[in-house]
Structures are given as structure tokens and as C-alpha cells.
């Protein structure tokens, strides 16, 4: 193996604004010969990778969202991107945009379409660490403040929400019109999405340890596999 392309995800100007924490902690998202990612400084980048084999991948989308972005960027069938942001810096940019935003990376004008504010009433750390799950016309995402949100992807309206557990960082999974989410209280929950605007709880299962689940559940061969903060690895399924 050899490196055929590399670039920093930061600039001197970005570091002057947000400080040295500009690490990349999310996974890459690919769409239409582009790759999207973001860093802890809130810089969202899209690169044209059609000629990356020759070491060429120019920046074709460049947007500063203001705060740390750990979650993977989600792209829909029209190429619009959805970005989850933490709320730690409490700067004016975070207030302006919100912590769940939709952007048009193809427009020559302002790419911002809509944004949702996700904060605590007591001004402590808030926002979103999880990657949203996209299903038909809706996004489903848990928040650090302990809510599971259902959002209309066209207009950014919150159409449904449910209290789960504080510090919910695990990304939801959708399989066969079902939404699976794990919580920081050590629970697994499965919702039916037959009515996407009003999901209904099929079941909730506690691992018993009460330990926080930050990892995204993996589903395979009828089982649900998940790791927890107390160092245990579980399989949940039928006997």
C-alpha cells in the first residue's frame, strides 16, 4: 500500500478561530464522485475524487459550521447533506446555524437550507454526537440532551420526539422499516416506521448492567451486537 493523496483538514485561519482541535473523527461519505467529511473545528469539506488516483482531489465544497462534528455526514438521493454538530463552543456561528443542518453542496449561493437548535436549558454542553438515520422523508437522531428526534428532511420541522437517556451518542440503525436505537441507560429500543411521522415502540430491552451504550448496534444473522462503556460486548437475540 502507498499513500496517493493527503491534505490537512484545517487552515491557519480556522485554528485562529477555534484553536488547535481540528481532528477528523467521523467516517467518510461518498456521493457522485465526491467525498464529504468534517473536523472538530466545524469545517465541512467536499472533495472531487474523480482524479484522485493521480493525486488530485480539489475542494468543491467548503463550509464552516462553527462547532465540533464527530457524526458522519448523511447524504440523500438528491445529493443534499445533513450534518450533526456538537454544542461546546457556544459561538455566534452555532447560534446562527443550529446543531442539525441541511446543506446544498451544489449551489453557488448560500448552501444553508435549514437548521435545528439542540441545546440545554442550563447552557451546558448539548448538540448531537450521533449520525442521523435517513428513512424516506425523515431523519431520526438522538441528542446529547436525551431526546430521540424525528425530523422532516424537506423543511427541518421536528415531527416527533421521545425522551430516551441523557448522553445518547449511539447512531440509530434502520432495517426492514424498523428503527433500532441504543441508549446511555443500557437499553435497546426498536420502533416501527410504518408511520414515519409517528414511530411506535415495538419493544425495549435492558442489558441489565445500566452501562452506557455509545457504539452503534450491528445486526447480523438474527442477532444484535453491541459494546458498552463498562467493557462488555453483548449479543441480543432469540435463543
VEXNU-743754 format. One record per residue (C-alpha): x, y, z. Coordinates in steps of 0.1 Angstrom, whole numbers, padded with zeros to 4 digits, always signed. Layout:
XYZ ...
This chain:
+0000+0000+0000 +0011+0036-0006 -0005+0070+0001 -0017+0085-0032 -0033+0116-0017 -0033+0136+0015 -0043+0170+0027 -0048+0188+0060 -0084+0193+0071 -0075+0227+0087 -0061+0261+0078 -0042+0287+0098 -0074+0308+0098 -0095+0280+0112 -0070+0274+0141 -0070+0311+0149 -0108+0310+0153 -0114+0276+0171 -0080+0266+0184 -0059+0235+0176 -0086+0209+0180 -0093+0201+0143 -0092+0163+0143 -0113+0142+0119 -0134+0118+0140 -0162+0110+0115 -0164+0084+0087 -0163+0094+0050 -0194+0098+0029 -0193+0092-0008 -0217+0105-0034 -0214+0114-0071 -0176+0113-0073 -0174+0133-0041 -0163+0126-0006 -0176+0145+0024 -0162+0148+0059 -0158+0173+0087 -0135+0181+0116 -0136+0191+0152 -0133+0227+0142 -0166+0225+0124 -0151+0227+0089 -0172+0207+0064 -0154+0197+0032 -0163+0180-0001 -0136+0168-0025 -0139+0158-0061 -0123+0124-0062 -0128+0116-0099 -0090+0120-0104 -0077+0111-0070 -0057+0081-0084 -0034+0108-0099 -0031+0125-0065 -0057+0152-0075 -0088+0159-0053 -0098+0196-0054 -0121+0210-0028 -0155+0216-0043 -0175+0223-0012 -0162+0243+0018 -0184+0254+0047 -0178+0264+0083 -0205+0253+0107 -0189+0265+0139 -0185+0236+0163 -0172+0200+0167 -0185+0174+0142 -0180+0138+0152 -0210+0124+0134 -0207+0111+0098 -0224+0133+0072 -0255+0119+0057 -0264+0124+0020 -0298+0119+0004 -0308+0108-0031 -0307+0144-0043 -0271+0150-0030 -0282+0172-0001 -0261+0167+0030 -0272+0166+0067 -0247+0174+0094 -0249+0168+0131 -0230+0192+0153 -0220+0193+0190 -0226+0224+0211 -0195+0231+0230 -0181+0264+0219 -0213+0284+0222 -0201+0308+0195 -0223+0330+0173 -0220+0306+0144 -0235+0278+0164 -0264+0300+0174 -0269+0311+0138 -0270+0276+0122 -0281+0251+0149 -0269+0216+0156 -0286+0196+0129 -0283+0213+0095 -0292+0206+0059 -0269+0220+0031 -0269+0221-0007 -0233+0214-0017 -0240+0221-0054 -0254+0256-0052 -0233+0287-0060 -0253+0306-0034 -0256+0301+0003 -0258+0263+0008 -0277+0266+0041 -0313+0252+0038 -0324+0248+0074 -0311+0242+0109 -0324+0229+0142 -0312+0242+0176 -0304+0214+0201 -0293+0229+0234 -0297+0225+0271 -0318+0250+0291 -0289+0255+0315 -0264+0263+0288 -0243+0232+0294 -0229+0210+0266 -0256+0199+0241 -0260+0191+0204 -0256+0158+0186 -0228+0132+0185 -0248+0106+0166 -0251+0101+0129 -0288+0105+0118 -0306+0077+0101 -0324+0087+0069 -0356+0069+0060 -0379+0081+0032 -0388+0117+0041 -0375+0117+0077 -0343+0118+0097 -0340+0101+0131 -0313+0111+0155 -0307+0110+0193 -0293+0141+0211 -0268+0146+0239 -0296+0160+0259 -0316+0128+0258 -0342+0131+0231 -0348+0110+0200 -0359+0133+0172 -0379+0126+0140 -0373+0154+0115 -0389+0162+0082 -0360+0163+0058 -0377+0188+0034 -0384+0216+0059 -0364+0207+0091 -0396+0205+0112 -0394+0182+0142 -0425+0160+0137 -0418+0135+0165 -0397+0132+0197 -0393+0109+0226 -0373+0110+0258 -0346+0084+0259 -0315+0088+0280 -0290+0117+0285 -0257+0113+0266 -0272+0093+0238 -0243+0091+0213 -0251+0058+0196 -0262+0062+0160 -0295+0046+0151 -0299+0017+0125 -0328+0011+0102 -0336-0024+0089 -0368-0036+0073 -0388-0004+0082 -0377-0007+0118 -0356+0018+0138 -0331+0004+0163 -0316+0027+0189 -0294+0021+0219 -0292+0044+0249 -0268+0055+0276 -0290+0038+0301 -0281+0004+0287 -0313-0001+0267 -0321-0012+0232 -0353+0000+0216 -0369-0009+0184 -0395+0013+0167 -0418+0006+0138 -0416+0031+0110 -0449+0021+0092 -0459+0057+0100 -0427+0076+0096 -0441+0107+0112 -0451+0089+0143 -0429+0059+0151 -0443+0034+0175 -0423+0014+0201 -0422-0023+0193 -0401-0033+0223 -0374-0021+0247 -0348-0044+0262 -0324-0036+0291 -0290-0052+0291 -0292-0051+0329 -0258-0035+0336 -0271+0000+0332 -0238+0008+0314 -0239+0035+0286 -0240+0022+0251 -0221+0046+0228 -0214+0021+0200 -0238+0017+0171 -0255-0017+0171 -0245-0042+0145 -0271-0066+0132 -0262-0100+0117 -0279-0133+0113 -0308-0125+0136 -0286-0110+0164 -0279-0076+0177 -0243-0070+0187 -0232-0040+0208 -0204-0029+0231 -0208-0008+0263 -0187+0016+0283 -0181-0010+0311 -0160-0030+0286 -0186-0058+0279 -0196-0070+0245 -0232-0084+0241 -0252-0103+0217 -0290-0100+0220 -0313-0123+0201 -0335-0153+0202 -0322-0185+0218 
